[in-house]
């Protein structure tokens, strides 16, 4: 029998990364020359996207080396890079996300195991690794890009597009999942250069959001930590419950997830107070995703000539056209349908606010935690305008 190990985290993150890498589906077949062109193209797109994002958002990064504010509050297009860029495959994306999750869950085990409790055992941590690894493997073929503001600036063993990290590197890292970009280009018959730039416009907008509001990563980390501690406590109480309660609770969670009701499996285990925190975090995530979606399209056809076709094709894919029943169920089970709703609800909020107070008025959301919209305000943009602008 495995004995409890002092200091063991809730999940063996190294094992989770290995499991995800082994289980993840392989990417599309491509020649060495095709792959080299793909990687170079993504690096170029990420670099080209930054000045467009700075121009269209009228936002300025704070305390980045070489950044400068232009008249009217917009950032100089000659500003420093917004993020470190890493072009990765599916296993490396999974490994990077175990680092993100480890960072966000740091201290959760300590919060749950008091001095009179047994620490998390190595066996329990391995079970958690299997669960997390399976989820990351499922997601690894669906993510095009991701901005990570939480992990160490060094990149966790990844190789940056511009070389190794240094003390002057911007905070956060942008992960571009090369095989998934290639797969979607082929599936939707898109112009590669346009699509790669379009993807990078979205992710570099995320990088600018966190650079313009350097308090944002810490704020979200704290709220996520509170939510995870609460969820872990609920799960522990469920583990101690009678078999009948376990079956009933699990059944409700799975049915709601498959029907697309709520935000996935986890929400079914939350208490009312925990759901309030989840709604707060969901409101912020809707803002982040919706804002990035609006800004990537606002760059316009002069920069991305086929932007309208890309958006139409992408929206059809988001709606599940051509997806198998299994894929649709998996999306709902993992809460991905709720994620898609965040894009649309957040984009509607951004457009409505801009219509009332303009883009500079919208940018007040990045001032402090108090100016972030609540979930209710995401649905009622006028309420946010009245609260923040009077």
MARMI-744253 format. One record per residue (C-alpha): residue number from 1; residue in one letter; x, y, z. Coordinates in steps of 0.25 Angstrom, whole numbers, always signed. Layout:
N
i = NUM; aa = a; x = X; y = Y; z = Z
...
END
This chain:
390
i = 1; aa = x; x = +0; y = +0; z = +0
i = 2; aa = x; x = +5; y = +14; z = -3
i = 3; aa = x; x = +7; y = +22; z = +9
i = 4; aa = x; x = +3; y = +37; z = +10
i = 5; aa = x; x = +14; y = +46; z = +5
i = 6; aa = x; x = +16; y = +60; z = +12
i = 7; aa = x; x = +15; y = +71; z = +2
i = 8; aa = x; x = +9; y = +63; z = -9
i = 9; aa = x; x = +0; y = +72; z = -18
i = 10; aa = x; x = -14; y = +68; z = -21
i = 11; aa = x; x = -10; y = +63; z = -35
i = 12; aa = x; x = +4; y = +58; z = -40
i = 13; aa = x; x = +6; y = +68; z = -50
i = 14; aa = x; x = +18; y = +61; z = -57
i = 15; aa = x; x = +10; y = +48; z = -58
i = 16; aa = x; x = -2; y = +56; z = -64
i = 17; aa = x; x = +6; y = +63; z = -75
i = 18; aa = x; x = +12; y = +49; z = -79
i = 19; aa = x; x = -2; y = +43; z = -79
i = 20; aa = x; x = -8; y = +54; z = -87
i = 21; aa = x; x = +4; y = +53; z = -97
i = 22; aa = x; x = +2; y = +38; z = -99
i = 23; aa = x; x = -13; y = +39; z = -101
i = 24; aa = x; x = -14; y = +51; z = -109
i = 25; aa = x; x = -18; y = +48; z = -124
i = 26; aa = x; x = -7; y = +51; z = -134
i = 27; aa = x; x = -7; y = +63; z = -142
i = 28; aa = x; x = -9; y = +63; z = -157
i = 29; aa = x; x = +2; y = +58; z = -166
i = 30; aa = x; x = +11; y = +68; z = -172
i = 31; aa = x; x = +25; y = +68; z = -179
i = 32; aa = x; x = +37; y = +74; z = -172
i = 33; aa = x; x = +37; y = +86; z = -181
i = 34; aa = x; x = +22; y = +88; z = -178
i = 35; aa = x; x = +24; y = +88; z = -163
i = 36; aa = x; x = +36; y = +97; z = -164
i = 37; aa = x; x = +28; y = +107; z = -172
i = 38; aa = x; x = +16; y = +106; z = -162
i = 39; aa = x; x = +25; y = +109; z = -150
i = 40; aa = x; x = +31; y = +121; z = -157
i = 41; aa = x; x = +18; y = +126; z = -162
i = 42; aa = x; x = +12; y = +125; z = -148
i = 43; aa = x; x = +24; y = +132; z = -142
i = 44; aa = x; x = +23; y = +143; z = -152
i = 45; aa = x; x = +8; y = +144; z = -150
i = 46; aa = x; x = +10; y = +146; z = -135
i = 47; aa = x; x = +20; y = +157; z = -137
i = 48; aa = x; x = +11; y = +164; z = -148
i = 49; aa = x; x = -1; y = +163; z = -139
i = 50; aa = x; x = +4; y = +172; z = -128
i = 51; aa = x; x = +5; y = +185; z = -134
i = 52; aa = x; x = -9; y = +183; z = -140
i = 53; aa = x; x = -15; y = +180; z = -126
i = 54; aa = x; x = -8; y = +192; z = -120
i = 55; aa = x; x = -14; y = +201; z = -131
i = 56; aa = x; x = -28; y = +195; z = -131
i = 57; aa = x; x = -31; y = +194; z = -116
i = 58; aa = x; x = -25; y = +207; z = -112
i = 59; aa = x; x = -19; y = +201; z = -100
i = 60; aa = x; x = -5; y = +203; z = -94
i = 61; aa = x; x = +3; y = +192; z = -87
i = 62; aa = x; x = +8; y = +196; z = -73
i = 63; aa = x; x = +22; y = +194; z = -69
i = 64; aa = x; x = +27; y = +187; z = -81
i = 65; aa = x; x = +41; y = +189; z = -85
i = 66; aa = x; x = +41; y = +199; z = -97
i = 67; aa = x; x = +26; y = +202; z = -96
i = 68; aa = x; x = +21; y = +216; z = -98
i = 69; aa = x; x = +7; y = +222; z = -99
i = 70; aa = x; x = +3; y = +230; z = -111
i = 71; aa = x; x = -7; y = +242; z = -110
i = 72; aa = x; x = -21; y = +238; z = -106
i = 73; aa = x; x = -16; y = +227; z = -98
i = 74; aa = x; x = -13; y = +217; z = -109
i = 75; aa = x; x = +0; y = +209; z = -108
i = 76; aa = x; x = +11; y = +212; z = -118
i = 77; aa = x; x = +12; y = +202; z = -129
i = 78; aa = x; x = +27; y = +202; z = -127
i = 79; aa = x; x = +25; y = +196; z = -112
i = 80; aa = x; x = +32; y = +184; z = -107
i = 81; aa = x; x = +26; y = +170; z = -110
i = 82; aa = x; x = +14; y = +167; z = -102
i = 83; aa = x; x = +17; y = +153; z = -99
i = 84; aa = x; x = +27; y = +142; z = -101
i = 85; aa = x; x = +23; y = +133; z = -113
i = 86; aa = x; x = +24; y = +118; z = -113
i = 87; aa = x; x = +20; y = +109; z = -125
i = 88; aa = x; x = +16; y = +95; z = -119
i = 89; aa = x; x = +11; y = +82; z = -122
i = 90; aa = x; x = -1; y = +75; z = -115
i = 91; aa = x; x = +8; y = +68; z = -104
i = 92; aa = x; x = +15; y = +81; z = -101
i = 93; aa = x; x = +2; y = +89; z = -100
i = 94; aa = x; x = -3; y = +78; z = -90
i = 95; aa = x; x = +10; y = +79; z = -82
i = 96; aa = x; x = +9; y = +94; z = -82
i = 97; aa = x; x = -5; y = +94; z = -77
i = 98; aa = x; x = -1; y = +84; z = -65
i = 99; aa = x; x = +8; y = +96; z = -61
i = 100; aa = x; x = -3; y = +106; z = -62
i = 101; aa = x; x = -12; y = +97; z = -54
i = 102; aa = x; x = -1; y = +94; z = -44
i = 103; aa = x; x = +1; y = +109; z = -42
i = 104; aa = x; x = -14; y = +111; z = -40
i = 105; aa = x; x = -16; y = +100; z = -30
i = 106; aa = x; x = -3; y = +103; z = -22
i = 107; aa = x; x = -7; y = +102; z = -7
i = 108; aa = x; x = -21; y = +95; z = -10
i = 109; aa = x; x = -16; y = +82; z = -3
i = 110; aa = x; x = -11; y = +90; z = +9
i = 111; aa = x; x = -24; y = +97; z = +10
i = 112; aa = x; x = -31; y = +83; z = +10
i = 113; aa = x; x = -22; y = +75; z = +19
i = 114; aa = x; x = -21; y = +81; z = +33
i = 115; aa = x; x = -11; y = +77; z = +44
i = 116; aa = x; x = -20; y = +66; z = +48
i = 117; aa = x; x = -23; y = +61; z = +34
i = 118; aa = x; x = -15; y = +51; z = +26
i = 119; aa = x; x = -7; y = +58; z = +14
i = 120; aa = x; x = -11; y = +54; z = +0
i = 121; aa = x; x = -5; y = +41; z = -3
i = 122; aa = x; x = +3; y = +38; z = -16
i = 123; aa = x; x = -7; y = +28; z = -20
i = 124; aa = x; x = -18; y = +39; z = -20
i = 125; aa = x; x = -9; y = +49; z = -27
i = 126; aa = x; x = -7; y = +38; z = -38
i = 127; aa = x; x = -22; y = +36; z = -39
i = 128; aa = x; x = -23; y = +51; z = -41
i = 129; aa = x; x = -12; y = +51; z = -51
i = 130; aa = x; x = -20; y = +41; z = -60
i = 131; aa = x; x = -33; y = +49; z = -59
i = 132; aa = x; x = -26; y = +62; z = -63
i = 133; aa = x; x = -17; y = +55; z = -73
i = 134; aa = x; x = -30; y = +50; z = -80
i = 135; aa = x; x = -37; y = +63; z = -81
i = 136; aa = x; x = -24; y = +70; z = -86
i = 137; aa = x; x = -22; y = +60; z = -97
i = 138; aa = x; x = -37; y = +62; z = -101
i = 139; aa = x; x = -35; y = +77; z = -101
i = 140; aa = x; x = -21; y = +77; z = -108
i = 141; aa = x; x = -26; y = +75; z = -122
i = 142; aa = x; x = -36; y = +86; z = -121
i = 143; aa = x; x = -28; y = +98; z = -116
i = 144; aa = x; x = -22; y = +107; z = -126
i = 145; aa = x; x = -15; y = +117; z = -117
i = 146; aa = x; x = -15; y = +121; z = -102
i = 147; aa = x; x = -9; y = +132; z = -95
i = 148; aa = x; x = -4; y = +128; z = -81
i = 149; aa = x; x = -2; y = +139; z = -71
i = 150; aa = x; x = +0; y = +130; z = -59
i = 151; aa = x; x = +13; y = +121; z = -61
i = 152; aa = x; x = +27; y = +125; z = -59
i = 153; aa = x; x = +33; y = +134; z = -70
i = 154; aa = x; x = +44; y = +124; z = -73
i = 155; aa = x; x = +34; y = +116; z = -81
i = 156; aa = x; x = +36; y = +103; z = -74
i = 157; aa = x; x = +45; y = +96; z = -83
i = 158; aa = x; x = +38; y = +101; z = -96
i = 159; aa = x; x = +46; y = +108; z = -107
i = 160; aa = x; x = +42; y = +123; z = -110
i = 161; aa = x; x = +40; y = +128; z = -124
i = 162; aa = x; x = +50; y = +139; z = -121
i = 163; aa = x; x = +60; y = +130; z = -114
i = 164; aa = x; x = +62; y = +128; z = -99
i = 165; aa = x; x = +55; y = +136; z = -88
i = 166; aa = x; x = +63; y = +147; z = -81
i = 167; aa = x; x = +60; y = +157; z = -70
i = 168; aa = x; x = +54; y = +167; z = -79
i = 169; aa = x; x = +44; y = +158; z = -85
i = 170; aa = x; x = +29; y = +162; z = -84
i = 171; aa = x; x = +20; y = +155; z = -74
i = 172; aa = x; x = +12; y = +142; z = -79
i = 173; aa = x; x = +14; y = +133; z = -91
i = 174; aa = x; x = +6; y = +131; z = -103
i = 175; aa = x; x = +5; y = +116; z = -108
i = 176; aa = x; x = +1; y = +114; z = -122
i = 177; aa = x; x = -2; y = +99; z = -125
i = 178; aa = x; x = +3; y = +97; z = -139
i = 179; aa = x; x = -4; y = +84; z = -143
i = 180; aa = x; x = -17; y = +89; z = -139
i = 181; aa = x; x = -15; y = +102; z = -147
i = 182; aa = x; x = -11; y = +93; z = -159
i = 183; aa = x; x = -23; y = +84; z = -158
i = 184; aa = x; x = -33; y = +95; z = -158
i = 185; aa = x; x = -27; y = +102; z = -169
i = 186; aa = x; x = -28; y = +89; z = -177
i = 187; aa = x; x = -42; y = +85; z = -172
i = 188; aa = x; x = -48; y = +99; z = -175
i = 189; aa = x; x = -40; y = +102; z = -187
i = 190; aa = x; x = -34; y = +115; z = -182
i = 191; aa = x; x = -23; y = +124; z = -187
i = 192; aa = x; x = -12; y = +120; z = -177
i = 193; aa = x; x = -5; y = +134; z = -175
i = 194; aa = x; x = -19; y = +141; z = -172
i = 195; aa = x; x = -23; y = +130; z = -163
i = 196; aa = x; x = -10; y = +130; z = -155
i = 197; aa = x; x = -11; y = +145; z = -153
i = 198; aa = x; x = -25; y = +144; z = -149
i = 199; aa = x; x = -22; y = +134; z = -138
i = 200; aa = x; x = -11; y = +142; z = -133
i = 201; aa = x; x = -19; y = +155; z = -133
i = 202; aa = x; x = -28; y = +148; z = -123
i = 203; aa = x; x = -17; y = +143; z = -114
i = 204; aa = x; x = -9; y = +156; z = -114
i = 205; aa = x; x = -21; y = +163; z = -110
i = 206; aa = x; x = -21; y = +154; z = -98
i = 207; aa = x; x = -7; y = +157; z = -96
i = 208; aa = x; x = -10; y = +172; z = -96
i = 209; aa = x; x = -21; y = +171; z = -87
i = 210; aa = x; x = -12; y = +165; z = -76
i = 211; aa = x; x = -1; y = +175; z = -79
i = 212; aa = x; x = -10; y = +187; z = -78
i = 213; aa = x; x = -16; y = +182; z = -65
i = 214; aa = x; x = -5; y = +175; z = -58
i = 215; aa = x; x = -13; y = +173; z = -46
i = 216; aa = x; x = -23; y = +164; z = -54
i = 217; aa = x; x = -15; y = +151; z = -53
i = 218; aa = x; x = -14; y = +152; z = -38
i = 219; aa = x; x = -28; y = +155; z = -37
i = 220; aa = x; x = -33; y = +143; z = -45
i = 221; aa = x; x = -23; y = +134; z = -38
i = 222; aa = x; x = -29; y = +138; z = -25
i = 223; aa = x; x = -43; y = +136; z = -29
i = 224; aa = x; x = -40; y = +123; z = -36
i = 225; aa = x; x = -32; y = +118; z = -23
i = 226; aa = x; x = -45; y = +121; z = -15
i = 227; aa = x; x = -53; y = +113; z = -25
i = 228; aa = x; x = -44; y = +101; z = -25
i = 229; aa = x; x = -43; y = +100; z = -10
i = 230; aa = x; x = -58; y = +101; z = -9
i = 231; aa = x; x = -60; y = +90; z = -20
i = 232; aa = x; x = -50; y = +81; z = -14
i = 233; aa = x; x = -57; y = +82; z = +0
i = 234; aa = x; x = -70; y = +79; z = -7
i = 235; aa = x; x = -64; y = +67; z = -14
i = 236; aa = x; x = -57; y = +62; z = -1
i = 237; aa = x; x = -71; y = +63; z = +6
i = 238; aa = x; x = -77; y = +55; z = -6
i = 239; aa = x; x = -66; y = +44; z = -4
i = 240; aa = x; x = -71; y = +42; z = +10
i = 241; aa = x; x = -86; y = +42; z = +6
i = 242; aa = x; x = -94; y = +29; z = +5
i = 243; aa = x; x = -94; y = +22; z = -8
i = 244; aa = x; x = -108; y = +26; z = -11
i = 245; aa = x; x = -104; y = +41; z = -10
i = 246; aa = x; x = -92; y = +39; z = -19
i = 247; aa = x; x = -100; y = +32; z = -30
i = 248; aa = x; x = -111; y = +43; z = -29
i = 249; aa = x; x = -101; y = +54; z = -30
i = 250; aa = x; x = -92; y = +48; z = -41
i = 251; aa = x; x = -105; y = +45; z = -49
i = 252; aa = x; x = -110; y = +60; z = -48
i = 253; aa = x; x = -96; y = +65; z = -51
i = 254; aa = x; x = -94; y = +56; z = -64
i = 255; aa = x; x = -109; y = +59; z = -69
i = 256; aa = x; x = -107; y = +74; z = -67
i = 257; aa = x; x = -94; y = +74; z = -75
i = 258; aa = x; x = -99; y = +65; z = -86
i = 259; aa = x; x = -111; y = +74; z = -88
i = 260; aa = x; x = -102; y = +86; z = -88
i = 261; aa = x; x = -108; y = +92; z = -75
i = 262; aa = x; x = -98; y = +100; z = -67
i = 263; aa = x; x = -83; y = +101; z = -69
i = 264; aa = x; x = -79; y = +86; z = -69
i = 265; aa = x; x = -77; y = +75; z = -59
i = 266; aa = x; x = -71; y = +84; z = -48
i = 267; aa = x; x = -83; y = +93; z = -47
i = 268; aa = x; x = -92; y = +82; z = -42
i = 269; aa = x; x = -83; y = +80; z = -30
i = 270; aa = x; x = -84; y = +95; z = -25
i = 271; aa = x; x = -91; y = +101; z = -14
i = 272; aa = x; x = -99; y = +114; z = -15
i = 273; aa = x; x = -87; y = +122; z = -10
i = 274; aa = x; x = -77; y = +115; z = -19
i = 275; aa = x; x = -87; y = +118; z = -31
i = 276; aa = x; x = -86; y = +132; z = -28
i = 277; aa = x; x = -71; y = +132; z = -29
i = 278; aa = x; x = -72; y = +124; z = -42
i = 279; aa = x; x = -82; y = +135; z = -48
i = 280; aa = x; x = -72; y = +146; z = -44
i = 281; aa = x; x = -60; y = +138; z = -51
i = 282; aa = x; x = -69; y = +135; z = -63
i = 283; aa = x; x = -73; y = +149; z = -65
i = 284; aa = x; x = -58; y = +153; z = -66
i = 285; aa = x; x = -55; y = +142; z = -75
i = 286; aa = x; x = -67; y = +146; z = -84
i = 287; aa = x; x = -61; y = +160; z = -85
i = 288; aa = x; x = -47; y = +155; z = -88
i = 289; aa = x; x = -52; y = +145; z = -99
i = 290; aa = x; x = -62; y = +155; z = -105
i = 291; aa = x; x = -53; y = +167; z = -105
i = 292; aa = x; x = -42; y = +158; z = -112
i = 293; aa = x; x = -52; y = +153; z = -122
i = 294; aa = x; x = -57; y = +168; z = -126
i = 295; aa = x; x = -43; y = +173; z = -127
i = 296; aa = x; x = -38; y = +162; z = -136
i = 297; aa = x; x = -49; y = +165; z = -146
i = 298; aa = x; x = -48; y = +180; z = -144
i = 299; aa = x; x = -34; y = +180; z = -150
i = 300; aa = x; x = -42; y = +178; z = -163
i = 301; aa = x; x = -40; y = +173; z = -177
i = 302; aa = x; x = -28; y = +182; z = -181
i = 303; aa = x; x = -20; y = +174; z = -171
i = 304; aa = x; x = -27; y = +161; z = -172
i = 305; aa = x; x = -33; y = +160; z = -186
i = 306; aa = x; x = -42; y = +148; z = -184
i = 307; aa = x; x = -46; y = +151; z = -170
i = 308; aa = x; x = -61; y = +151; z = -173
i = 309; aa = x; x = -60; y = +137; z = -179
i = 310; aa = x; x = -51; y = +132; z = -167
i = 311; aa = x; x = -61; y = +137; z = -157
i = 312; aa = x; x = -73; y = +131; z = -164
i = 313; aa = x; x = -66; y = +117; z = -165
i = 314; aa = x; x = -61; y = +118; z = -151
i = 315; aa = x; x = -75; y = +121; z = -146
i = 316; aa = x; x = -81; y = +110; z = -153
i = 317; aa = x; x = -71; y = +101; z = -147
i = 318; aa = x; x = -73; y = +106; z = -133
i = 319; aa = x; x = -88; y = +103; z = -135
i = 320; aa = x; x = -84; y = +89; z = -138
i = 321; aa = x; x = -87; y = +87; z = -152
i = 322; aa = x; x = -81; y = +74; z = -157
i = 323; aa = x; x = -78; y = +70; z = -143
i = 324; aa = x; x = -81; y = +55; z = -139
i = 325; aa = x; x = -90; y = +52; z = -127
i = 326; aa = x; x = -79; y = +48; z = -119
i = 327; aa = x; x = -71; y = +61; z = -121
i = 328; aa = x; x = -84; y = +69; z = -117
i = 329; aa = x; x = -85; y = +61; z = -105
i = 330; aa = x; x = -71; y = +63; z = -101
i = 331; aa = x; x = -72; y = +78; z = -103
i = 332; aa = x; x = -83; y = +79; z = -94
i = 333; aa = x; x = -77; y = +69; z = -84
i = 334; aa = x; x = -64; y = +78; z = -83
i = 335; aa = x; x = -72; y = +91; z = -82
i = 336; aa = x; x = -67; y = +95; z = -96
i = 337; aa = x; x = -81; y = +100; z = -100
i = 338; aa = x; x = -81; y = +109; z = -88
i = 339; aa = x; x = -68; y = +114; z = -93
i = 340; aa = x; x = -74; y = +117; z = -107
i = 341; aa = x; x = -85; y = +125; z = -100
i = 342; aa = x; x = -75; y = +133; z = -93
i = 343; aa = x; x = -69; y = +138; z = -107
i = 344; aa = x; x = -83; y = +142; z = -111
i = 345; aa = x; x = -88; y = +148; z = -99
i = 346; aa = x; x = -75; y = +156; z = -96
i = 347; aa = x; x = -75; y = +161; z = -111
i = 348; aa = x; x = -89; y = +166; z = -110
i = 349; aa = x; x = -85; y = +173; z = -97
i = 350; aa = x; x = -73; y = +180; z = -103
i = 351; aa = x; x = -81; y = +184; z = -116
i = 352; aa = x; x = -92; y = +190; z = -107
i = 353; aa = x; x = -83; y = +198; z = -98
i = 354; aa = x; x = -75; y = +203; z = -110
i = 355; aa = x; x = -88; y = +208; z = -116
i = 356; aa = x; x = -91; y = +216; z = -103
i = 357; aa = x; x = -77; y = +221; z = -99
i = 358; aa = x; x = -68; y = +218; z = -110
i = 359; aa = x; x = -55; y = +209; z = -109
i = 360; aa = x; x = -48; y = +218; z = -99
i = 361; aa = x; x = -60; y = +217; z = -90
i = 362; aa = x; x = -60; y = +202; z = -91
i = 363; aa = x; x = -45; y = +202; z = -87
i = 364; aa = x; x = -49; y = +207; z = -73
i = 365; aa = x; x = -52; y = +192; z = -70
i = 366; aa = x; x = -37; y = +190; z = -69
i = 367; aa = x; x = -35; y = +200; z = -58
i = 368; aa = x; x = -37; y = +192; z = -46
i = 369; aa = x; x = -45; y = +179; z = -40
i = 370; aa = x; x = -56; y = +189; z = -37
i = 371; aa = x; x = -58; y = +193; z = -52
i = 372; aa = x; x = -59; y = +178; z = -57
i = 373; aa = x; x = -73; y = +175; z = -61
i = 374; aa = x; x = -82; y = +165; z = -53
i = 375; aa = x; x = -89; y = +153; z = -60
i = 376; aa = x; x = -102; y = +161; z = -59
i = 377; aa = x; x = -95; y = +173; z = -66
i = 378; aa = x; x = -90; y = +165; z = -77
i = 379; aa = x; x = -104; y = +162; z = -80
i = 380; aa = x; x = -108; y = +176; z = -77
i = 381; aa = x; x = -97; y = +185; z = -83
i = 382; aa = x; x = -105; y = +198; z = -79
i = 383; aa = x; x = -104; y = +194; z = -65
i = 384; aa = x; x = -89; y = +194; z = -65
i = 385; aa = x; x = -89; y = +208; z = -73
i = 386; aa = x; x = -97; y = +214; z = -62
i = 387; aa = x; x = -89; y = +209; z = -51
i = 388; aa = x; x = -75; y = +212; z = -57
i = 389; aa = x; x = -78; y = +225; z = -65
i = 390; aa = x; x = -90; y = +230; z = -57
END
